[in-house]
Amino acid sequence: MIQPIDILKKYWGYSAFRPLQEDIVKAVLEQKDVLALLPTGGGKSICFQVPAMAMDGLCLVISPLIALMKDQVNQLQKRGIAAEALHAGQGKREIDYLLDNAANSDLKFLYCSPERLKTELFIERIKKVVAKRGVCLIAVDEAHCISQWGYDFRPAYLEIADLRDLLPQPPIIALTATATPLVREDIEVRLKLRNPQCFVKSFSRPNLSYSVRFEEHKERKLLEVLQRVSGSAVVYVSTRKHAREVAQWLSQHHISADYYHAGLTFQERSAKQEDWVHNRTRVIVSTNAFGMGIDKPDVRVVVHMDLPDNLEAYYQEAGRAGRDEKKAFALIICNQADIEHLRRKTEQALPELDTLKEVYQMLGNFFQLAVGSWPDESFDFDFDLFSKRFQRHPLEVYHALKVLGEHGVIHLSESFFSPGKVRFAIDQRKMYEFQIANAQFDALIKALLRLHGGELYQNFVTLQENNLSALLGQSVADIRKSLSHLQQRGVVEYSEQKERPQLAFLMPRQPTDKLPIDQKALKAKRKLKMGKMESVVAYVHNREECRTRQLLVYFGETDYGRCEVCDNCIDRHKHEQDHKEKATYRKAIDELLAASTGYSEEQLIKKIKPRNKELLLELLAELIDHGDLHYDSYGYIKPSRSH
């Protein structure tokens, strides 16, 4: 067997593992189940990718986020490692092809969204994989999603445990960056981990200074921070409109800034992201759509201009600062109005059962689904169109869909970009005959062959639509129309480009009055979310305890002392220093006044020569207020008689 360190050097170019990585890799290679908690940026993917490369067979990776899946697959492919992803938005034929490829090729990593696990097609093809080449490892990324006590519960994650019946041999490695002790316990039970080895890296980030500032003029404070702290920055806000406004305001004040959110096109998002990654833009102002899969180590400051929903999300987003282990800052700028807004927003995100039933009924009407029907494929979902058609606020719709997702009724993916793909469905001889008989498609077929060659007869290829358009002198819309026509005639297998969220039904359409949502579960979820929100409020209000310690205690790490770099630690240290300095000044004042008939303020300052004049004057004011000193009729300071 190739040694893990040699795999790490060959494919990743690293000469050594980070702390805990090597121990985790060793445990997996010893066929043990593993639960690994590594903070954001801690190198979780290497913990399953390296041992999988050292073993024979396919590694099945379950991941909840399409964007993250696609990013990891791209990274593996760039390293010359065979990897593919199976997710919402792919057509039946493409899914069929990918699963067939998993059984009949040397594909090493198959990334899969949890919703795909229970489909009949997936189960049958995984059986073929086991029979032909075996599954060496099951990796469960973002494993906190399996717990109802977590902040991002995904009911489909509960299906993962059933893989143990189908795949009893391979070990399972569960990975997460954010899990409280209750969630960790839940992960072990719900994944049916067998005597798992648990690896927990401290959640502390010694180089990261956490702070909270209460400000009425938040933009002014943001500008001050960015002028004081140089380097790359991320500013998180809660709405697309606010992202645009803050970026424009910073630009007007000569700070290089741009905005980012899920409503932009793929090309716009890619361009903005590239400019920021390569330091052509200094500050990116974004909703929480930004950051997944982006590993930029030199971010110096992350600022939250709106309060996060929970401390798990805050820890992950703030943790994007200082991954190079140099000094960095995580700052929340807020005011009392923000706290009231967060409470209202959390309430609004918890719709009543009647609202859930109404939105579910609208979904059935929107997609024209009869009760009992269960579509195999996901649908493009347009929030604005849906909301306008049924005259509902998009946020109300979004929250209702999210809760329906948490109860396993539907699944709504994040907005993601998936390019069009095509594959020839007939052999070369039949294709030649088709071209002769259908001259109107000859130029398109020749252009595809010119761009992609014979691979079209073997695999799905990613369409280069702009190149095709330039070659043919046709619009992209016309090319898509022609490809759809060729698919209808069985000549090609074609999957259109997607750039919208995907909505999938996870069970046959239910009668609205029989919607499987438990009122008791709704109340429990409400209590959980309200509790997490109040933890955020408690964090921003707590001006005494070390910020890092507050976060670590939340995640179950209770033996941490103080970071000495957060705002509370610095304030405490300053207070202690001031207290010592005042004691020194007090002693000097007492000695001077004991040997004289009194001094003016100016004379005392000249005699004592304080390092901090304001602190000395503050002490004098306190001593006079407390009656220890007094002014005589000539304005000289003297000890009071009772003292």
N, C-alpha and C positions, 0 to 999 in steps of 0.2 A: 504494500500500500504506500502511495506517495505520502510523504510527511506533510502535515498541515502547514508548517512554516514555509515549505517549498512552494505550496499552492499559493500562499499569501504573497510570496515574493514574485512568483511567475505572473499571476493574474492581476494583483492589486499594487504591486511595486513597493510594498511595505517590508521592512527588514525585521519588524517585531510586532507582536500583538499588543493591543492596549490592555490595561488592567482588566482582569476577569475573562477577557475573550478566550484566551488559551485554555483556561479551566473549563469554560462552557463547551468549547470545541471538543476537548478530551472526553467530557461526560457524554456528549452525543455519539462520539465514535465508539464509546463503550456500551452503546445501545440503551442508555438510560433516558428516561423522560426528564425534561428540564423546564424550569420556570426561570426566565431571565428578566430582571428588572434593571434596565440601563437607562440613564437619563437621556433626554433629547441630545442627539449628536454623539452618543456614546458608542456608535458602531454596531448596532444590533444586527444588521443584515449579514455582516461577516460571520456572526456566530452560527448561522445555519448554512450560509453559502459555502464556506470553506469545508466543513465536514461532509456536506453533500457531494462536493467535488472529489472527495477522497473515497467515496463509496460507489458501488455499482448500482444502477437503477435511477429512477426518476425521483426528484424531490418535489413534493406537492406543497405549494405555498398558499395559504389562505390569507387574503388581505381585504380590508373593507373599502379602500379608496382607490378608484380607478386611476386617478392621476398618479398616485404613489406606485401602483402596480406597473403602469406604463413606464414610469421613470426608472424603476429598478430593472425592468426587462431591457430597456434601452442601454442602461449602464452595463449589464451583463453581456449583451450582444456586442457592445463596443470592445469588451475585453475578449471577444472570441468565444464566448460561452453560449451554448444553445438554450434559449429561453423564450417562452411565449406567455401571453396572458389571455384568460378567458373571463369575459365580463359582460355586463348589460350593454346593449347597443350592437352586439354582433348578431349577424343573421344565422339561421339554422345551418346553412351549408358551411359557413366559416367555422362555426363551433364543431360541426361534424368533422371537418378537415383537421382542425387543431387536435381534437381528441384522438383521431386516427393516427396523426403524426406522433402523438405522445406514446402510442403503443408500438409503432413501427419504425421509429427513428432513434437517434441518439440524443433526443431532446433531454436536457438535464433539469431544467426548472419549468414547471407549469404553475403559473400564478392563477389563482381562481377566486372570484368573489364568493362569499359564503352562500349566497342565494342559488348558485349553480350546483351545489353539492347534492341536493335532493332530487335533481332531475333524473328521469329514467335514462336518458342518453348518457349522462355523466357516469352514473353507476355502472351501466353495462360496459362502457369503454374503460373505466378504471379496472374492472375485472380482467379485461384483455391486457392492460398494462402489467398487472400483477402476474398474469400467466406467461407473458412474453419476456419481460425484462425486470419486473419487480419495482416496488416503490421503496426507496431507501430511507426516507425521512418525511415527516409531516411537520411543516413549520406554520405556526399560527401567529401572524403579526397583529399588532394592536389587540392583544389578547384580552384587554379590559372590556372589550365590546361584548364579551360573553356574559358579563355580570350585570344583573339588574341594579346593582348598587353602584355601578360605574357611571361615568358622565356621558357615555355615548353608546348605550346598550343597542345591540343589533340582534333581534330574535333569531335570525338565520344562523348566528354563531352557535346556537344550541344544537344545530344539526351536526356540528363537527364531531361531537362525541360518537355519533352513529358510525363514523369512519372506522372506529375501533373494531366494530363487528366485521366490516368489510376488509380492513387492513390491520389485523391484530399484531403483526410482526414489527413494522417500523416504529422507532421511537417518535415521540411528539416533543417538539420544543415550542414553548409558548413565550412570546416576547412582548414587552410593553415598557413604555417610558413613565407611565403614570398609573399607579395603583395603590390605593389605601390598603391597610391590612385586611379589611373585610373583603375587598375585591380580590386580593391575592388568594385568600382561602376559597372564594367562590370559583376562581379560575381553575384551581386544582380539582375541585369537586366536579364541576360541570364539564371539564375536558376529560374526566376519568383518568387523570395522570397517575401512573403507577410508581409509588414511592419516589416522587420527583426530587431531583437535586435542585435546590433553590439558590440562585445567585442574585444578590442584591447589591448594586453599586450605590454608594451614598448619593443622595440627591443634592448634596451640597456642591456649590460651584464657588470655590474660594476667590476666583478672579471677578465674580459678578456682584456688583453692588446694587441692591434693591432699594428703591426709595418711593415714597408717596408724597405728593405736594397738593395741598388744597389751594386752589386758585380760582378767582372769579374770571380773570382774563387768561384763559388757558392757552390760546394761541401765542400770546405774548411770552408766557413762560416757556412754551415749546421753542420759540425762536431763541430765547436766552440760552436754553440748554444746548441747542444745536450750534450756537455761536461759541459756547464754552468748550464743548466736546467735539473734537474734529473726527473725521472718519465716516464710514458708511453707517446708515441708520434705517430702521424700519419704524414707521408710525402706524399703529393700529387704531382704526375707528370702526363704528358699528354699521354705517350706511355708505352706499356708493356715492351719494350726493356729498356727504361730509368728506369722503376721501378726495373727491375732485376739488372741493372748496379749500381744504387745508393745503393741498399740493399747490394750488394757484396762489394762495396767500404766501406760502414760503417762497415761491418763485419771485413774487413781487418784492420780497425782502432779500433778494439776492442769494437764496439758498437753492442749489440745484435739486429739484424735486419733481416727482411724477406720481400719478395715482394708478391703482391696480384694483380690479374687482372681477367677479365671475361674469359680469354682464358684457365684458369686452370680447371681441372676436379672438380666436386662437392666435392669429397673426399679431394683433395688438398686444395681447398678453405676453407673447414670446419676445417681441421687440422691447417692451418695457423691462421685462425680466433680464434680458441680455444686457441692456444698457446699465442696469443696476449692478448685476453680477460683475461686469467689467469696469465698474466705477466711472462710467460716463454720466450716470445719474447718482447723486450722493444719497438722496433720501427717497424711499418708496413709501407712499401713504396708502394704506390698504385696509380692506375688510379682512376677515380671517381666512379669505380664499387664498391668501399669499403665504408661502413659506414651505408647504408640503413638498418634500423631495428636493428642496434647494439647500445645498450645503455650502454656504459662503462663510468661511471661518473668521473673516475680519470685520464682522459687524460690531461696531463700538457701542451703539446705544439702540435699545428698543423702547419706544414710548407708547403707552396706552392712553389715548385721549378720551376713550369711553371705557367704562368698567367691563371686564370680562364676565361671562355668565357663571364661571366656577373657577376654582383655584387650579384644577387640572389643566384647563385650557390656558390659564395665565402662565403656569410653569412652563408649558411647552412653547408658547409664543415668546415669552421673555428669554427662554433658554436658547433662542437663536442668536443671542448676543454673546460674543467672546468665546466662540468655539476654538479659537486659536490659543486659548488659555492666557491671553493677555488681558489687562484690565478693561472691563466693559461695564455698562450701566443699564439697568432695567428700571424704568420710571413710570409710575401712574400719575397722571395729572387729572385731578377731579375736583368736584365741589359737591355741596349737599344736594343740589338739584340732580346731579348724576346718580346719586344713591336712590333718590326717589324715583328717577326714571328706570333704574335697574329693577326696582321692586315691581313697578308697573309692567315693564317688559316681560319679566318672569311670569307674572300673573297672566298676561296675554298669551304667553306661549303654552298655557295649560288649558286648552279648550274643553268645554263641557261635552258630555256624551251626545247630546242632541246635535251639536255642531259637527261632530265627527260623522254621525249618521248622514247628515245633509250633504257633506262634502263627498262621502263615499257614494251616495246616490248620484251626485253630479258626475263623478268619475265614470260610473257605468253608462250614463247618458252620453258623456263626452266621447267615449270610445265605442259607443254602440254595442255594449256587451249584454247579452241576455243572462238572467240569473242561472247559475250552474255552469256557465261557460268559463274556460280557463285558458287564455291565450298563452302560447309557448314563448313568444318573443316579447321584448320590452317595447314601449312606445316612446317616441320623442315627446317631451312634455314642455309646453309653452305656458309659463305662469301667467303672463299678461293676457294671452288669448283666453285661457281658461277663466281667469278672474273677471274679465270683461263680459264674457258670454253669460256667466252666472251672477254678475253684479256683486261680486264679493271682493273685499280688500285682499291684495296678494299676500300680505303678511298673515291674515286669518287663514287663507288657503294653505300657506306654507306650514304653519304650526299644526294645522289639522292633519296634513299629510305626514308630518314628522311623527305625530303620535300614532297614526295608523300604522306607520312603519315600525314603531317601537312595540306594537302589539302583533306584529307578524302578518298583517293583512296585505300590505303592499310594500314595495321597496322603491324609494326615490333616490337615484344616484346623484352625486354632485355633478355640476356642469363640467363636461370634459370634451376634449377634441379627439376625434378618431378619424383619421384620413380614409378616403375611399380605398377599397381593395378589389382586385379582380383576378380571376383565374380562368383559363380556357377549359371548358367542360367537354370538349371533343378533341380527338387526336388530330395530328397534322394533316393526314390525308383528307379527313372530313372537313377540316377548316379550309383547305385549299378548294374543295368542291363548293363549299358554302360561299367563299369569296367570288368564285366565277358566277354563281347563280344569283348573287346579291351584291352587285357592283356598288350600291350606295354605302355599304359598310366596309368596302375594301380599304379605303384610305385610313380609317380608324384602326382596323386590325393591323395594317402594316406599321402605323405609327406606334401602336402598343408593342409590337415585336421589335421595332427599332429602339425603343426605350428600355425594354425589359428582357428581350431575347427569349430563348427557349424555356426559361424558368416558368413562363406563363402556363406551360403545359403540365408543370409539376406542382407548383405552389401558388398560394395567394401572394400577389405583389402589391405594394403600396402605390397607389396611382399618383402620378405627377401631373395633376390636372392642368396647371399653368403651362407646363412644357407641351402637353398634348394640344392645348388651345393654340399655342404659338405655332406648332408644327402644322396643324390642320387649318388654321385661320378660322376657327369656329369658337363660339362662346362656350364657357364651362357648362352652362345650363344645357346647351344642345348636346354636348358630349355625354352628359349624365343621362339625358333622354335616350340617346342611341344605345348606351350600355344597358339601360333598363329594358329596352326593346330586345336586345341580344339575349338578355337573361330570360325573358319570357319565351324566347324561341329555343332555349336550352343550349345556346352556343357558348355563353360564359356564365360564370358564377360571380355575381357583383354585389358588393356591400357598399352602400352610399356613405359619403362623408357625413359625420355627425358632430354637432357642436352644442347640443342641448342636453339638459338632464334627461335621464332615462327612467321611465316609470314601469315597474313590473308588478303584476298581480301574483302574490305568493300563495294564493288559494283560489278555488273557483269563486266566481262572483256570488256573494251571499245576499239573501233577502235582507233589506235594510234593518228590519226588526229582529233579525237573528245575527247581527254583526257580533263576532266573538270578542267583545271587549268587556272586561270585568270592571265593574264600578269600584270594587275594592282595590284592584290593581291601579286604577286611575288615581285614586286617593293616595295610595302609597307612593306613586311616581310624583305626584304633586308635592307631598311632604319631602321627598328626597331632593327635588329640584329647588324648593324653597330653602331647604337647609344648606345646600351648596351655595346658593346665592347669598345667604346670610353669612357664610364663612368668608366670602369676598368682602362684605361690608365690615365684618369684624377685623379683617386684615388691614383694610385702609384706615380704620379708626384707631388701631392699636399703635400708640406712639411710644410704648415702653419696651416691648419685647423685640429682640433681634428679628429682623424680617426673614432671614434665612431659616432661623429656628422655627418661626411660625409655619413656614411652608413645610419644613421637614417633619414637624410634629403632625401636621395634617396627613402626611404620607407614612406615618408610623415610625419615624426615626426620632426617638425621644432622647437619645444620649448625646445630642449635639450641644455644644456650648454657645459661643457667640462668634459671628463672622468678623466683627470689628470693621466692616466696610460698608454696611447699610446705613441709611439715614438715622435709624434709631441708635445703632451702636456708636456712630460718630457723635450724635447729640449727647448720648450718655457719657462718652469719653470727654467731650467738651465740658459738660457739666461737672465732671469729676475734676478736670484740670482747673476750671474756674473756682471750684470749691477750695482746692489746694492753694491757688494763687490768692484768693481772698483771705485765707488763713494767714498767709505770709504778710499781706498788707495790714491785717488786723493787729498782728503782733508789732509791726513797725509803728502803727498809729498809737497803740497803747504806750510803747516805750517813749515816743516823742512827746506825747501829752503829759506823761508822768513827770518829765523833767522840764516842763515849761508852764507858762501861764496861758497857753493857747496859741493856735496857728490859724491863719486863713486857709481856704481851700488851695489857693495858688502856692502858699508856702509849704503846705503838706506835700503837694505834688512835686515841688522842687526838691524837697528833702528826701522823699521816698524814691523818686525817679522810676515810676512803675512801667513795666513792659506794656501793660494794657491800661491806659489812662481812664477809658470808659468804665472798666471793671472797678477801678479804685473809686470813681465818683459814685458808681452804683452801690458800693459797699458803704460809703459815707452816708448816702441817702437812707440806706437800710438801718444803720446804727442810730441815726437821728430819729427815724420813724419809730424805732423800738425803744427810744428813750435812753440808749447807752451814751449818746453824745448830745450836746446841744450848742446852739449859737448864743454867745453872750451879747450884751447890748452894743458892742463894738464890731460884731460880725465875726468874732473869733470862735473857733470850734474848741470846746472843752468837754471833759468827762462830766457826766451828770453826777450829782451829789450821792444819789442812791447807789451809784456804781463806783 
